[in-house]
Amino acid sequence: MNSLRSGRVGLRLLVVAAATLAVALLAVACTDDDDPTATATPAPTEVPATAEPTESPTIAPTEEPAPVAINNCGIETAYETVPERVVATDTSALEVLVALGLQDHVIGYFGGTPDRLQPQHQARAALVERLGGSFPYPSLEAVLAPGPDLVFSYGFNESAGLTAQNLADAEVKSFSFTEACPDFSGNVTLDVMFEDVRAVGRIFEVEDAAEALIASWEQQIADVSAASPGGEPVRVFYFDSGEEAPFTALAGSVMSDVIGRAGGVNILADVSGTWGTVEWEAVVDGDPELIIFVDYGFGGPASNQEFLESNPALSGMPAVVNGQYMTLTFLQSVPGPQNLDGLTEVATAVRAVSAAR
């Protein structure tokens, strides 16, 4: 009887021990499924009701962007906002704006009809109201009438009252191509024109579009350079107008740079200035092999050619004797997108003259 009791007691103790062990193992497993060595996390300490709330960090106020400062024709102008009511006073200025995709910022322009622009720009230019022609220059009153906040021009005109100072007096900003700045005395190159376009890009916050446009122009220059005939540069005379004294491109004009890049040399590259009149003797002494006429859209090249060929003092120049003429439009002759088209056309004519030597 005692042995049976002892056996039951022992069996009972064994069951209790096994149960205790199972409970312990289950407790360990529940503490951390991934880490069996982890210990149970203690309950968080309760924060007293009287504790002070945590102070929020101070957020610095957002700074206003600094105005864009542009120096144009010696005048420093701060642009605090992008201009929204622009008037362009000629087609070259309009074409720069359209080429940068800014036609929605232009409320009107003076200049040629949209078909004067490069084909890729004509549709967008047609969205802008044409206020009139650019010859003669529009008056200050006509330019101010639409209420512009910026006037962009190839160059301003004092006789028409259209000057940067008069616009400033009317609280209107102005921008002009460097070539036409009244006190500019340096040489304008295509690179200077590129800097003007970069400035416009900064004013309207379209720097990427400006750089893309300039990159395409630099590729045109590279293509012309690669096809250059080399050898002695072709002597070139740019004949704008004037029978008594020819109006022409001088050393500092962008046209002189275009001629040089095309493989030629401006015969008046030793005369300082951008555009001006010279004596016919200087032209004859330059012995031009190629003469460039300019087409304003109302005649000129034909009458200029006739004048040269009928004048005994001029008809003996090599270009006249050999009939080596070419014509550029006004927009191909002054700073703007079509300046690069002018470069390509001059280079083609220069190669022809060089090959005929």
RONUNU-902948 format. One record per residue: residue in one letter; x, y, z of N, C-alpha, C in turn. Coordinates in steps of 0.05 Angstrom, whole numbers, padded with zeros to 5 digits, always signed. Layout:
AXYZXYZXYZ ...
END
This chain:
M+00017-00024+00000+00000+00000+00000+00017+00025+00000 N+00038+00026+00017+00057+00048+00018+00071+00051-00008 S+00079+00029-00021+00094+00031-00047+00076+00042-00069 L+00050+00035-00068+00031+00045-00088+00028+00075-00085 R+00026+00084-00059+00023+00112-00053+00047+00128-00062 S+00071+00115-00056+00096+00129-00064+00097+00132-00094 G+00088+00111-00109+00088+00113-00138+00070+00135-00149 R+00047+00138-00137+00028+00158-00145+00040+00187-00140 V+00052+00189-00116+00064+00215-00109+00086+00223-00129 G+00103+00202-00135+00125+00208-00154+00114+00215-00182 L+00094+00200-00190+00082+00207-00217+00070+00234-00217 R+00058+00242-00194+00045+00268-00193+00067+00290-00194 L+00089+00286-00179+00110+00305-00180+00122+00308-00208 L+00124+00286-00222+00135+00287-00249+00117+00303-00268 V+00091+00299-00265+00072+00314-00282+00074+00344-00276 V+00076+00351-00250+00077+00379-00243+00103+00392-00254 A+00125+00377-00252+00150+00387-00262+00149+00392-00292 A+00137+00372-00306+00135+00375-00335+00118+00399-00343 A+00096+00404-00328+00079+00426-00334+00093+00453-00329 T+00108+00453-00307+00123+00478-00300+00143+00484-00322 L+00157+00463-00331+00176+00467-00353+00163+00477-00378 A+00140+00467-00385+00126+00476-00409+00118+00505-00408 V+00108+00513-00384+00100+00541-00380+00124+00559-00383 A+00147+00551-00372+00171+00567-00374+00180+00570-00402 L+00180+00548-00417+00188+00550-00446+00170+00567-00462 L+00144+00565-00456+00124+00582-00471+00129+00612-00465 A+00136+00618-00440+00141+00646-00432+00165+00657-00447 V+00186+00640-00449+00210+00649-00463+00204+00654-00493 A+00189+00636-00505+00182+00638-00533+00166+00663-00539 C+00149+00671-00520+00132+00694-00525+00146+00721-00522 T+00169+00721-00510+00184+00746-00506+00194+00757-00532 D+00203+00740-00551+00214+00749-00576+00216+00726-00595 D+00199+00726-00616+00199+00704-00635+00225+00702-00650 D+00238+00725-00656+00262+00725-00672+00287+00722-00655 D+00286+00731-00630+00310+00729-00614+00303+00715-00587 P+00310+00690-00585+00303+00675-00560+00318+00685-00536 T+00338+00702-00539+00353+00712-00516+00341+00738-00506 A+00321+00750-00521+00310+00775-00513+00295+00773-00487 T+00294+00795-00472+00280+00796-00447+00254+00812-00451 A+00236+00809-00433+00210+00822-00435+00214+00852-00432 T+00199+00868-00448+00201+00897-00447+00185+00907-00423 P+00198+00924-00406+00183+00934-00383+00161+00954-00392 A+00140+00955-00376+00119+00974-00383+00129+01002-00382 P+00120+01020-00400+00129+01048-00400+00121+01062-00375 T+00139+01080-00367+00134+01096-00343+00113+01117-00350 E+00093+01119-00333+00071+01138-00339+00081+01166-00332 V+00076+01185-00352+00084+01213-00348+00065+01227-00329 P+00075+01241-00309+00056+01254-00291+00040+01275-00306 A+00016+01279-00297-00002+01299-00309+00009+01327-00309 T+00027+01333-00290+00037+01360-00287+00062+01365-00304 A+00071+01345-00320+00096+01348-00336+00092+01370-00357 E+00113+01386-00363+00112+01408-00383+00112+01395-00411 P+00097+01405-00431+00098+01395-00458+00124+01401-00472 T+00132+01384-00490+00157+01388-00505+00155+01412-00523 E+00175+01430-00524+00174+01455-00540+00179+01449-00569 S+00162+01459-00588+00165+01454-00617+00189+01470-00627 P+00204+01459-00648+00226+01473-00659+00217+01498-00674 T+00234+01519-00674+00227+01544-00688+00234+01541-00718 I+00215+01547-00735+00219+01545-00764+00226+01573-00775 A+00250+01575-00788+00259+01601-00799+00240+01609-00822 P+00234+01635-00824+00217+01644-00846+00231+01641-00873 T+00215+01635-00894+00227+01631-00920+00236+01658-00931 E+00261+01659-00941+00272+01684-00952+00261+01689-00980 E+00256+01714-00986+00247+01721-01013+00271+01719-01032 P+00267+01709-01057+00289+01707-01075+00300+01735-01082 A+00326+01736-01086+00339+01762-01092+00331+01770-01121 P+00327+01796-01126+00321+01805-01153+00343+01797-01172 V+00336+01793-01197+00356+01788-01218+00367+01815-01227 A+00393+01819-01225+00406+01844-01233+00418+01841-01260 I+00410+01858-01279+00420+01858-01306+00432+01885-01313 N+00456+01884-01323+00469+01909-01333+00467+01909-01363 N+00451+01928-01374+00447+01930-01402+00452+01959-01411 C+00470+01963-01430+00478+01990-01439+00486+02008-01416 G+00500+01996-01397+00510+02012-01374+00489+02018-01353 I+00465+02008-01356+00444+02013-01337+00438+01988-01321 E+00440+01989-01295+00435+01966-01278+00405+01966-01271 T+00392+01943-01277+00364+01940-01273+00358+01916-01256 A+00342+01918-01235+00334+01896-01218+00307+01886-01226 Y+00305+01860-01232+00280+01847-01239+00270+01831-01216 E+00251+01841-01201+00240+01826-01178+00220+01805-01186 T+00207+01809-01209+00188+01790-01220+00193+01787-01250 V+00183+01765-01261+00186+01761-01290+00167+01780-01305 P+00177+01795-01325+00159+01813-01340+00136+01797-01353 E+00113+01809-01353+00089+01796-01364+00076+01812-01387 R+00085+01837-01390+00073+01854-01411+00095+01867-01427 V+00107+01851-01445+00130+01860-01461+00121+01870-01488 V+00134+01892-01496+00131+01903-01523+00158+01901-01537 A+00159+01888-01560+00184+01886-01576+00181+01907-01598 T+00202+01923-01602+00201+01945-01622+00212+01937-01649 D+00221+01913-01652+00229+01903-01679+00229+01873-01680 T+00231+01862-01704+00227+01834-01708+00249+01817-01695 S+00274+01827-01695+00296+01811-01684+00292+01807-01654 A+00282+01828-01640+00276+01825-01611+00253+01805-01607 L+00233+01808-01623+00210+01789-01621+00219+01760-01626 E+00237+01756-01645+00245+01729-01652+00261+01716-01629 V+00277+01732-01615+00291+01721-01592+00271+01711-01571 L+00251+01728-01565+00231+01721-01545+00215+01696-01553 V+00207+01694-01579+00192+01671-01589+00210+01646-01588 A+00235+01649-01596+00254+01626-01596+00257+01615-01568 L+00254+01631-01548+00256+01622-01520+00229+01613-01509 G+00208+01613-01526+00182+01604-01517+00167+01624-01499 L+00173+01650-01503+00162+01671-01486+00140+01687-01499 Q+00128+01677-01520+00107+01692-01534+00084+01700-01516 D+00078+01684-01496+00055+01691-01478+00061+01715-01461 H+00087+01723-01459+00094+01746-01443+00094+01772-01460 V+00090+01769-01487+00092+01792-01505+00063+01801-01512 I+00057+01827-01507+00030+01837-01512+00029+01851-01539 G+00052+01855-01552+00051+01867-01579+00080+01872-01589 Y+00082+01876-01615+00108+01882-01626+00106+01900-01651 F+00127+01915-01657+00130+01931-01681+00151+01916-01698 G+00145+01913-01724+00165+01900-01741+00151+01886-01764 G+00166+01868-01777+00156+01854-01800+00135+01833-01793 T+00121+01824-01813+00100+01803-01809+00114+01777-01801 P+00098+01759-01788+00110+01734-01778+00125+01717-01799 D+00118+01720-01824+00132+01704-01844+00161+01713-01849 R+00169+01735-01836+00197+01744-01837+00214+01727-01817 L+00202+01714-01799+00217+01698-01779+00224+01671-01790 Q+00242+01657-01776+00249+01630-01784+00223+01613-01783 P+00221+01593-01801+00197+01577-01803+00187+01565-01776 Q+00206+01556-01760+00198+01544-01734+00187+01563-01714 H+00189+01590-01720+00180+01610-01701+00155+01624-01711 Q+00146+01620-01735+00125+01636-01747+00098+01632-01734 A+00091+01607-01727+00065+01602-01715+00063+01615-01688 R+00084+01614-01672+00082+01626-01646+00083+01657-01648 A+00097+01668-01667+00098+01697-01671+00070+01707-01680 A+00056+01691-01695+00029+01699-01704+00009+01702-01681 L+00016+01691-01657-00001+01694-01634+00002+01721-01621 V+00022+01736-01629+00028+01762-01616+00016+01784-01634 E+00004+01804-01622-00008+01826-01638+00014+01843-01650 R+00011+01848-01676+00030+01866-01690+00019+01894-01688 L+00034+01912-01675+00025+01939-01670+00032+01958-01692 G+00050+01950-01710+00058+01967-01733+00086+01959-01742 G+00096+01973-01762+00123+01969-01772+00144+01981-01754 S+00169+01974-01759+00191+01985-01742+00207+02007-01757 F+00199+02013-01782+00212+02035-01797+00190+02053-01807 P+00190+02079-01800+00208+02091-01781+00203+02080-01753 Y+00221+02087-01734+00218+02077-01707+00191+02086-01695 P+00178+02069-01681+00154+02077-01667+00160+02098-01646 S+00140+02115-01641+00144+02136-01621+00142+02125-01593 L+00152+02140-01574+00150+02133-01546+00121+02128-01538 E+00103+02146-01547+00075+02144-01540+00063+02118-01551 A+00070+02111-01576+00059+02087-01588+00068+02062-01573 V+00093+02062-01563+00104+02039-01549+00092+02036-01521 L+00086+02059-01509+00075+02059-01482+00045+02054-01481 A+00032+02058-01504+00003+02056-01504-00008+02029-01494 P+00004+02006-01501-00008+01981-01491-00002+01975-01461 G+00014+01992-01448+00020+01988-01420+00041+01967-01414 P+00064+01969-01426+00085+01948-01422+00099+01951-01395 D+00110+01929-01385+00128+01931-01362+00157+01927-01371 L+00161+01920-01396+00188+01918-01408+00186+01923-01438 V+00205+01938-01448+00208+01943-01477+00234+01931-01486 F+00233+01913-01505+00257+01899-01515+00261+01908-01544 S+00285+01918-01550+00290+01929-01577+00317+01921-01587 Y+00320+01921-01614+00347+01919-01625+00363+01943-01615 G+00351+01966-01617+00364+01991-01608+00343+02013-01606 F+00347+02032-01588+00327+02053-01585+00334+02077-01603 N+00316+02096-01604+00319+02118-01623+00312+02145-01609 E+00332+02162-01607+00328+02187-01593+00309+02206-01608 S+00311+02206-01634+00294+02225-01649+00264+02218-01646 A+00258+02193-01640+00230+02185-01636+00222+02187-01606 G+00241+02196-01590+00236+02198-01561+00237+02171-01548 L+00244+02150-01562+00244+02123-01552+00272+02117-01541 T+00277+02124-01516+00303+02119-01503+00299+02104-01477 A+00321+02092-01468+00319+02077-01443+00312+02096-01420 Q+00322+02121-01420+00317+02140-01399+00287+02148-01399 N+00276+02153-01423+00248+02161-01424+00230+02138-01415 L+00238+02114-01421+00222+02091-01412+00224+02088-01382 A+00248+02092-01371+00252+02091-01342+00235+02113-01328 D+00234+02136-01340+00218+02158-01329+00188+02150-01328 A+00180+02133-01346+00152+02123-01347+00149+02097-01331 E+00170+02090-01315+00170+02067-01298+00167+02041-01314 V+00181+02040-01338+00181+02017-01355+00210+02008-01359 K+00216+01983-01355+00243+01973-01359+00249+01970-01389 S+00275+01969-01395+00283+01966-01423+00306+01948-01426 F+00308+01936-01450+00331+01918-01456+00337+01921-01486 S+00363+01924-01492+00372+01928-01520+00395+01909-01526 F+00398+01901-01551+00422+01886-01559+00447+01904-01555 T+00468+01892-01546+00493+01907-01540+00502+01923-01564 E+00500+01911-01588+00509+01925-01612+00497+01953-01615 A+00473+01956-01605+00459+01982-01609+00460+02000-01585 C+00475+01993-01564+00478+02010-01541+00491+02036-01550 P+00480+02059-01542+00490+02085-01553+00519+02091-01546 D+00529+02082-01523+00556+02088-01515+00575+02064-01518 F+00566+02044-01533+00583+02020-01535+00606+02026-01555 S+00630+02019-01547+00654+02025-01564+00671+02000-01570 G+00662+01977-01561+00677+01953-01566+00669+01939-01592 N+00678+01914-01595+00671+01899-01619+00649+01879-01611 V+00628+01878-01627+00607+01859-01623+00613+01834-01638 T+00612+01812-01625+00615+01786-01638+00590+01769-01633 L+00589+01746-01646+00566+01728-01641+00566+01721-01611 D+00589+01718-01599+00590+01711-01570+00577+01733-01553 V+00580+01758-01561+00567+01780-01547+00537+01778-01550 M+00528+01771-01574+00499+01767-01578+00489+01744-01560 F+00506+01723-01558+00498+01700-01541+00494+01709-01512 E+00512+01727-01502+00509+01737-01475+00484+01754-01472 D+00476+01768-01492+00450+01783-01491+00427+01763-01488 V+00428+01741-01502+00407+01721-01500+00407+01708-01473 R+00431+01703-01462+00433+01692-01435+00420+01711-01414 A+00424+01737-01418+00412+01757-01400+00382+01756-01402 V+00371+01754-01426+00342+01751-01429+00332+01726-01415 G+00348+01704-01418+00341+01680-01404+00339+01683-01374 R+00357+01699-01363+00357+01704-01334+00333+01721-01326 I+00327+01741-01342+00305+01759-01336+00279+01743-01334 F+00275+01724-01352+00250+01710-01354+00251+01682-01341 E+00274+01676-01328+00278+01651-01314+00275+01627-01333 V+00287+01630-01356+00287+01607-01376+00316+01602-01384 E+00334+01600-01365+00362+01597-01371+00368+01572-01387 D+00354+01550-01381+00358+01525-01395+00351+01528-01425 A+00329+01541-01431+00321+01546-01458+00341+01563-01473 A+00352+01583-01459+00372+01600-01471+00398+01584-01478 E+00406+01567-01460+00431+01552-01464+00426+01532-01487 A+00403+01520-01489+00397+01501-01511+00398+01516-01538 L+00387+01540-01538+00387+01555-01563+00415+01563-01571 I+00431+01571-01552+00459+01579-01558+00475+01554-01567 A+00470+01532-01555+00484+01507-01563+00478+01500-01592 S+00453+01505-01601+00447+01499-01629+00461+01519-01648 W+00464+01544-01639+00479+01563-01655+00509+01557-01656 E+00520+01548-01633+00548+01541-01633+00553+01517-01651 Q+00534+01499-01654+00537+01477-01673+00537+01488-01702 Q+00521+01508-01708+00521+01520-01735+00549+01532-01740 I+00560+01545-01721+00587+01557-01724+00608+01535-01729 A+00606+01514-01714+00625+01492-01717+00622+01480-01745 D+00598+01477-01755+00594+01466-01782+00606+01484-01804 V+00603+01510-01800+00615+01529-01819+00645+01528-01818 S+00656+01527-01794+00685+01526-01791+00697+01501-01803 A+00683+01478-01801+00692+01453-01812+00693+01454-01842 A+00676+01470-01855+00675+01471-01884+00691+01495-01895 S+00706+01509-01878+00721+01532-01887+00742+01524-01908 P+00744+01540-01930+00764+01533-01951+00793+01537-01942 G+00797+01553-01922+00825+01559-01914+00838+01577-01934 G+00864+01582-01931+00878+01599-01949+00873+01629-01943 E+00879+01646-01962+00876+01675-01959+00846+01682-01956 P+00839+01697-01935+00810+01704-01932+00800+01720-01956 V+00775+01715-01963+00762+01730-01985+00755+01758-01975 R+00762+01778-01991+00757+01806-01983+00728+01813-01988 V+00714+01822-01967+00685+01826-01969+00677+01855-01962 F+00659+01866-01977+00647+01893-01972+00618+01890-01968 Y+00608+01899-01945+00579+01899-01939+00568+01926-01946 F+00551+01927-01967+00540+01952-01977+00510+01954-01970 D+00505+01970-01949+00478+01973-01940+00463+01993-01958 S+00473+02017-01959+00459+02038-01975+00477+02062-01977 G+00469+02081-01994+00483+02107-01996+00501+02109-02020 E+00494+02126-02039+00511+02130-02063+00532+02151-02058 E+00526+02171-02043+00547+02192-02038+00569+02181-02020 A+00560+02167-01999+00579+02155-01980+00566+02129-01970 P+00578+02106-01974+00564+02081-01967+00561+02077-01937 F+00537+02069-01928+00533+02060-01901+00539+02030-01900 T+00556+02023-01880+00567+01996-01881+00573+01985-01853 A+00581+01960-01852+00589+01947-01827+00618+01953-01822 L+00623+01964-01798+00651+01971-01790+00662+01949-01772 A+00686+01954-01761+00701+01933-01746+00685+01922-01723 G+00669+01939-01709+00656+01930-01685+00629+01917-01689 S+00619+01915-01713+00593+01903-01718+00593+01873-01717 V+00570+01862-01710+00568+01833-01710+00572+01822-01738 M+00565+01838-01759+00568+01829-01786+00598+01825-01793 S+00615+01842-01782+00644+01838-01787+00653+01812-01775 D+00643+01804-01752+00650+01778-01740+00639+01755-01757 V+00615+01759-01767+00603+01738-01785+00620+01734-01809 I+00629+01755-01822+00645+01753-01846+00671+01738-01839 G+00683+01745-01816+00708+01732-01808+00704+01702-01803 R+00683+01695-01790+00678+01667-01784+00671+01651-01809 A+00661+01665-01830+00654+01652-01855+00678+01647-01873 G+00701+01656-01865+00725+01653-01882+00733+01677-01898 G+00719+01700-01892+00726+01725-01906+00739+01745-01887 V+00743+01769-01897+00753+01791-01881+00738+01816-01889 N+00728+01831-01870+00714+01856-01876+00735+01876-01885 I+00733+01887-01909+00753+01906-01919+00754+01931-01902 L+00734+01936-01885+00734+01960-01868+00738+01952-01838 A+00751+01930-01834+00756+01920-01807+00775+01938-01791 D+00788+01957-01805+00806+01975-01791+00793+02001-01783 V+00767+02003-01789+00752+02027-01782+00735+02021-01757 S+00741+02036-01735+00727+02031-01710+00698+02038-01711 G+00682+02026-01694+00654+02031-01694+00639+02006-01702 T+00612+02007-01700+00596+01984-01707+00585+01988-01736 W+00569+02009-01740+00558+02015-01767+00563+02045-01772 G+00568+02051-01797+00573+02079-01804+00579+02083-01833 T+00584+02108-01841+00590+02115-01869+00620+02118-01872 V+00630+02112-01896+00658+02115-01903+00660+02128-01930 E+00684+02135-01938+00688+02146-01965+00691+02123-01985 W+00682+02128-02010+00684+02107-02030+00713+02099-02036 E+00731+02118-02031+00760+02112-02036+00769+02089-02018 A+00758+02088-01993+00766+02067-01975+00756+02040-01985 V+00733+02040-01998+00722+02015-02009+00738+02006-02033 V+00745+02024-02051+00762+02017-02074+00789+02007-02065 D+00800+02020-02045+00827+02011-02035+00825+01983-02023 G+00801+01976-02012+00798+01949-02001+00796+01927-02021 D+00792+01934-02047+00792+01915-02069+00774+01891-02063 P+00748+01895-02058+00731+01873-02050+00727+01852-02072 E+00727+01826-02064+00722+01804-02082+00692+01795-02080 L+00679+01802-02058+00651+01795-02054+00637+01819-02042 I+00613+01825-02053+00598+01847-02042+00571+01836-02032 I+00564+01844-02007+00539+01835-01995+00520+01859-01995 F+00496+01855-02006+00475+01874-02005+00456+01866-01982 V+00440+01885-01973+00420+01879-01953+00392+01885-01964 D+00374+01867-01959+00346+01869-01968+00328+01876-01945 Y+00317+01900-01945+00298+01909-01924+00269+01901-01930 G+00265+01889-01954+00238+01882-01961+00225+01901-01980 F+00239+01923-01987+00227+01942-02005+00248+01951-02026 G+00263+01932-02037+00283+01939-02057+00309+01947-02045 G+00328+01952-02061+00355+01960-02052+00377+01946-02066 P+00378+01919-02064+00400+01904-02077+00403+01910-02107 A+00380+01910-02121+00382+01914-02150+00392+01942-02157 S+00382+01963-02143+00391+01990-02149+00420+01994-02140 N+00428+01981-02118+00456+01984-02110+00475+01971-02130 Q+00467+01948-02140+00484+01934-02160+00486+01951-02185 E+00464+01962-02194+00464+01980-02218+00482+02004-02213 F+00481+02016-02190+00498+02039-02184+00527+02031-02186 L+00535+02009-02175+00564+02001-02175+00573+01996-02204 E+00556+01982-02219+00565+01975-02246+00565+01998-02266 S+00550+02019-02259+00549+02042-02277+00569+02064-02269 N+00582+02061-02246+00600+02082-02237+00629+02074-02244 P+00642+02090-02262+00669+02083-02272+00689+02079-02249 A+00686+02094-02227+00705+02092-02205+00702+02067-02189 L+00679+02053-02192+00673+02030-02175+00670+02004-02192 S+00665+02007-02217+00660+01983-02233+00684+01965-02238 G+00708+01976-02232+00732+01959-02236+00739+01942-02212 M+00724+01943-02190+00729+01926-02167+00724+01897-02174 P+00741+01878-02165+00739+01850-02172+00711+01839-02169 A+00697+01846-02147+00670+01836-02142+00651+01844-02164 V+00654+01869-02173+00636+01880-02194+00643+01868-02221 V+00669+01866-02227+00677+01854-02253+00668+01826-02256 N+00669+01810-02234+00662+01782-02235+00633+01776-02227 G+00618+01797-02220+00591+01794-02212+00587+01777-02187 Q+00606+01780-02168+00605+01764-02144+00591+01780-02122 Y+00564+01776-02122+00547+01790-02103+00531+01769-02088 M+00520+01777-02065+00501+01761-02050+00483+01781-02034 T+00461+01771-02025+00442+01788-02010+00434+01774-01984 L+00434+01790-01963+00424+01781-01937+00400+01798-01930 T+00382+01787-01914+00360+01803-01903+00371+01820-01880 F+00355+01840-01872+00363+01856-01849+00365+01838-01824 L+00347+01819-01820+00348+01802-01796+00372+01783-01796 Q+00383+01777-01819+00407+01761-01821+00432+01777-01815 S+00429+01804-01815+00452+01822-01813+00456+01833-01785 V+00436+01831-01768+00437+01843-01741+00434+01821-01721 P+00441+01826-01695+00439+01805-01675+00411+01793-01673 G+00411+01767-01670+00386+01752-01667+00389+01725-01679 P+00369+01708-01677+00371+01680-01687+00379+01678-01716 Q+00370+01697-01733+00377+01695-01762+00405+01703-01769 N+00419+01715-01749+00447+01721-01753+00463+01695-01761 L+00455+01673-01750+00469+01648-01756+00462+01638-01784 D+00438+01643-01793+00431+01636-01821+00448+01653-01840 G+00452+01679-01832+00469+01696-01848+00497+01685-01850 L+00507+01675-01828+00534+01664-01827+00536+01641-01847 T+00517+01623-01847+00517+01600-01866+00517+01609-01895 E+00500+01630-01901+00499+01639-01928+00524+01654-01937 V+00536+01670-01920+00561+01683-01926+00583+01663-01931 A+00584+01642-01914+00604+01621-01917+00602+01607-01944 T+00577+01602-01953+00573+01589-01979+00584+01607-02002 A+00578+01633-02000+00587+01652-02021+00618+01655-02020 V+00629+01655-01997+00658+01657-01994+00672+01633-02006 R+00661+01610-02001+00674+01585-02013+00673+01586-02043 A+00651+01597-02054+00648+01599-02084+00669+01618-02095 V+00672+01641-02082+00692+01660-02091+00720+01649-02089 S+00726+01635-02066+00752+01623-02062+00758+01603-02083 A+00738+01587-02091+00742+01566-02111+00747+01578-02139 A+00736+01602-02144+00738+01614-02170+00764+01630-02174 R+00780+01633-02153+00804+01649-02155+00824+01637-02176 
END
